[in-house]
Amino acid sequence: MGSDKYRSIEKKTAQLRTLLQADDILLMPGSFNALSAILVEQAGFKGIYITGAGLASNFVGYPDIGLTTMSDVLENARNIVNVTNLPVICDADTGFGNAINMIRTVKEFENAGVAGIQIEDQVMPKKCGHTEGKLLISKEEMVQKVKAAVDTRKDNNFVLVVRTDAIAVNGLDDAIERAVAYREAGADVIFVEAPTSKEDMRKICQSIKAPHLANMVEGGGKTPILSLHELKELGYKIVIYPASAWMASIKAMQEVLAILKKEGTTSRYASRMVSFQEMFEVVGRSKFVALEKKYAS
């Protein structure tokens, strides 16, 4: 076990800062539980994004409408951090309240070992960024929440991704105005959610001097799906695909369950499943077997 999952040579916050300062664009798939995080690392990615919508669906079985608590998100984040060496950015919704709540949120997530959190300017309870009916707090209140987050973190490498959902509520200009204010308040990465055209995405990146995050949501998201080359050309630094693994897993489970229900066996689907042995080895069974032998009396 030693130096793999459970020990990191470089602090994960420093890893993330190094990635943000590199020339390459950072591609971060969404993870919704510890197993999906392990698979992201095994696939060769350099960072993990914990999706709030995926967590709500997989952890508590609810849609992304603000029903998850900070305790729910923290428990999932700790499990993910414990099984990967990759830096993790966790969706922390609104910070779970006002500026005072934000203070506790930053303390708890920093202590949990995530490399950064994403916070947003919606009213609680919040909604998924690519759905309708969102409401915003004032720009001034969000600025104070960002300042509280900056003042609270102990590690200056702990990354604060600050998101505005203003496009869908007040339009692009207000979103840019808010994002500028959040950057001035100390946001490390700016996340203007749900631009609907490539032109708007370019304007966002040109208007705000900061690392920018692009959110690629397949199958119904409001933002056009662009290649990494296109996104880098526009000015983006981080690209998240928060729902890809989650949506693919739902489809796979629906298919195998439908076959099992219809045919009474999964034989026709077996070639699309991992083997019994691989299922365990994905999460490192052989290493634990070796430990059992090492410590056997």
NORFEN-V589935 format. One record per residue. N is the residue number from 1. PHI is phi in degrees with one decimal (NA if undefined). PSI is psi in whole degrees, 0 to 359 (none if undefined). D_FIRST is the distance of its C-alpha to the first C-alpha in Angstrom with 1 decimal. Layout:
N/PHI/PSI/D_FIRST
N/PHI/PSI/D_FIRST
//
This chain:
1/NA/296/0.0
2/39.6/256/3.8
3/-97.5/9/6.2
4/-90.2/262/5.8
5/-71.2/326/7.0
6/-101.0/2/7.2
7/-145.7/134/8.7
8/-120.7/131/11.7
9/-65.9/316/13.8
10/-109.3/137/16.9
11/-56.6/140/18.1
12/-66.2/329/18.3
13/-64.0/319/22.0
14/-66.9/323/22.6
15/-58.2/314/20.8
16/-65.3/318/23.2
17/-60.4/319/26.2
18/-61.5/318/25.5
19/-64.9/323/25.5
20/-69.3/333/28.7
21/-88.8/350/30.3
22/-75.4/166/29.6
23/-73.8/329/32.3
24/-70.7/151/30.4
25/-76.8/144/30.7
26/-100.7/117/27.5
27/-99.9/121/26.9
28/-125.0/108/25.0
29/-70.3/155/24.8
30/-80.1/139/25.2
31/-120.8/141/22.5
32/-119.8/355/23.7
33/-163.9/179/20.7
34/-62.9/320/16.9
35/-62.2/314/17.1
36/-64.2/327/19.4
37/-65.9/318/17.3
38/-59.5/317/14.4
39/-66.5/324/17.2
40/-61.8/315/18.6
41/-65.4/317/15.6
42/-63.6/333/15.3
43/-77.3/350/19.1
44/99.4/13/18.8
45/-77.1/165/20.4
46/-103.6/352/20.1
47/-159.2/162/20.6
48/-126.9/138/21.0
49/-112.4/122/24.1
50/-85.7/115/24.2
51/-81.7/128/27.5
52/-67.2/320/29.8
53/-67.4/318/31.8
54/-65.9/322/28.9
55/-62.9/315/27.5
56/-58.2/316/31.0
57/-68.8/315/31.3
58/-88.6/331/27.9
59/-90.2/319/27.3
60/-122.9/353/30.9
61/76.0/30/32.9
62/-122.0/159/35.3
63/-72.6/170/36.6
64/-82.3/77/35.9
65/-130.7/27/38.9
66/83.8/22/37.4
67/-91.5/347/36.6
68/-80.4/144/33.0
69/-96.6/169/32.6
70/-61.0/323/30.5
71/-62.9/320/28.5
72/-58.3/310/27.8
73/-67.2/319/26.6
74/-63.0/316/24.5
75/-60.7/316/22.7
76/-64.6/318/21.9
77/-63.0/317/20.9
78/-61.7/317/18.5
79/-60.6/319/16.7
80/-68.3/313/16.5
81/-59.3/324/15.4
82/-70.1/343/12.5
83/-115.5/13/11.0
84/-142.4/149/12.0
85/-90.3/355/12.2
86/-78.9/148/15.8
87/-68.1/142/18.8
88/-121.0/131/20.4
89/-105.5/128/24.2
90/-111.5/132/25.3
91/-68.2/113/28.8
92/-108.3/24/30.3
93/52.5/235/33.7
94/-89.3/6/36.6
95/82.9/5/34.5
96/66.4/34/35.7
97/146.2/210/39.1
98/-88.6/197/41.1
99/-62.7/326/40.3
100/-69.1/317/39.6
101/-60.2/323/37.1
102/-60.9/324/35.6
103/-59.0/311/34.9
104/-65.2/320/32.9
105/-57.7/312/31.1
106/-62.5/316/30.0
107/-58.5/313/28.8
108/-67.5/317/26.8
109/-75.3/326/25.1
110/-65.0/317/24.4
111/-65.5/333/22.9
112/-72.8/344/20.8
113/98.8/7/19.0
114/-73.4/155/20.8
115/-87.4/346/22.2
116/-175.5/165/25.6
117/-129.8/156/27.9
118/-108.5/130/30.8
119/-125.2/156/34.0
120/-139.2/166/37.4
121/-101.5/29/41.1
122/-82.3/159/41.9
123/-75.2/142/43.6
124/-79.5/140/41.7
125/-75.5/139/41.1
126/-83.9/172/39.9
127/-129.4/161/39.9
128/-54.2/140/37.9
129/-65.4/344/38.9
130/-110.5/23/40.4
131/-117.6/171/42.6
132/-91.2/167/46.0
133/86.6/20/47.3
134/-76.7/149/45.2
135/-126.2/149/46.7
136/-115.8/148/46.0
137/-79.2/171/46.2
138/-70.2/156/48.3
139/-58.1/319/47.1
140/-64.2/319/48.0
141/-65.8/319/45.8
142/-66.7/323/42.8
143/-58.2/318/43.4
144/-67.9/325/43.2
145/-66.2/320/40.0
146/-64.1/316/38.4
147/-61.9/320/39.7
148/-62.4/320/38.3
149/-64.9/316/34.9
150/-62.5/316/35.2
151/-67.8/334/36.5
152/-86.0/324/33.8
153/-61.4/140/30.6
154/-87.1/327/29.2
155/-103.0/116/27.3
156/-65.4/345/29.8
157/-81.7/349/27.1
158/-63.8/120/26.6
159/-89.7/132/28.3
160/-108.0/108/31.2
161/-93.2/119/32.2
162/-112.8/125/35.7
163/-110.3/141/37.2
164/-118.5/136/40.9
165/-102.7/23/42.2
166/-71.0/337/45.8
167/-55.7/312/46.6
168/-71.9/341/47.2
169/-100.8/309/49.1
170/-119.8/354/51.1
171/103.7/171/50.6
172/-64.4/318/49.0
173/-61.8/318/51.0
174/-66.3/322/49.9
175/-60.8/317/46.3
176/-66.6/317/46.6
177/-59.5/316/48.4
178/-63.8/315/45.8
179/-62.1/321/42.9
180/-60.5/315/44.8
181/-64.5/322/45.2
182/-68.5/322/41.5
183/-63.6/316/40.6
184/-64.1/332/43.1
185/-78.9/348/41.6
186/127.0/6/38.2
187/-60.5/135/36.4
188/-83.9/323/33.8
189/-131.9/137/33.9
190/-102.2/135/36.8
191/-130.0/95/36.6
192/-89.1/109/40.0
193/-78.7/141/39.5
194/60.2/45/41.3
195/-66.0/146/43.6
196/-105.5/2/45.6
197/-149.5/159/46.5
198/-63.2/324/45.3
199/-63.8/318/48.2
200/-66.2/323/47.1
201/-64.1/319/43.5
202/-64.5/317/45.0
203/-61.7/319/47.2
204/-59.3/309/44.4
205/-66.3/326/42.4
206/-76.5/335/45.6
207/-85.8/340/46.8
208/-128.1/116/43.8
209/-80.8/98/42.2
210/-173.0/161/38.6
211/-65.4/136/35.4
212/-115.2/148/36.0
213/-112.0/132/33.9
214/-109.8/137/35.1
215/-111.3/111/34.3
216/-101.0/109/34.6
217/-117.4/109/35.3
218/-74.8/157/36.4
219/70.1/35/39.1
220/136.0/357/41.2
221/-67.6/157/39.9
222/-80.8/339/42.6
223/-94.0/136/41.2
224/-62.2/140/41.7
225/-81.2/117/38.6
226/-118.8/158/38.6
227/-71.7/163/36.6
228/-59.6/322/34.3
229/-61.4/316/37.0
230/-64.7/318/39.6
231/-66.8/321/37.6
232/-65.2/320/36.8
233/-62.9/325/40.5
234/-71.3/334/41.5
235/121.6/12/39.4
236/-83.5/147/36.2
237/-109.5/323/32.9
238/-120.2/138/30.6
239/-126.0/124/30.9
240/-109.9/142/29.4
241/-116.9/77/29.6
242/-67.7/331/28.9
243/-108.9/357/30.1
244/-59.8/304/29.4
245/-64.7/322/26.4
246/-62.9/311/27.8
247/-67.2/322/31.3
248/-64.8/322/30.0
249/-68.0/323/28.1
250/-60.9/314/31.3
251/-61.4/316/33.4
252/-64.1/318/31.1
253/-67.3/321/31.1
254/-60.5/317/34.9
255/-66.5/312/35.5
256/-68.5/325/33.6
257/-69.4/324/35.2
258/-64.3/318/38.6
259/-65.6/316/38.4
260/-60.9/318/37.2
261/-66.2/319/40.1
262/-75.3/319/42.6
263/-108.0/349/41.8
264/75.6/7/40.1
265/-156.7/156/37.2
266/-101.0/14/34.5
267/-53.8/319/35.3
268/-69.7/341/36.8
269/-102.8/353/33.7
270/-57.9/325/31.1
271/-67.0/344/30.8
272/-98.7/6/29.6
273/-109.0/152/26.8
274/-70.9/160/23.3
275/-74.4/166/23.0
276/-57.9/317/21.9
277/-66.7/316/18.9
278/-65.1/325/18.0
279/-54.3/318/18.4
280/-79.4/325/15.5
281/-72.2/334/13.3
282/-54.7/325/13.9
283/-103.2/19/11.7
284/80.8/36/8.9
285/-58.5/319/10.7
286/-61.9/328/10.0
287/-68.3/323/6.3
288/-73.3/327/8.1
289/-61.8/318/10.9
290/-63.3/321/9.2
291/-65.9/321/8.4
292/-59.4/319/12.0
293/-68.2/320/13.3
294/-61.7/319/11.9
295/-101.7/6/13.5
296/-64.8/140/16.4
297/-77.7/none/19.7
//
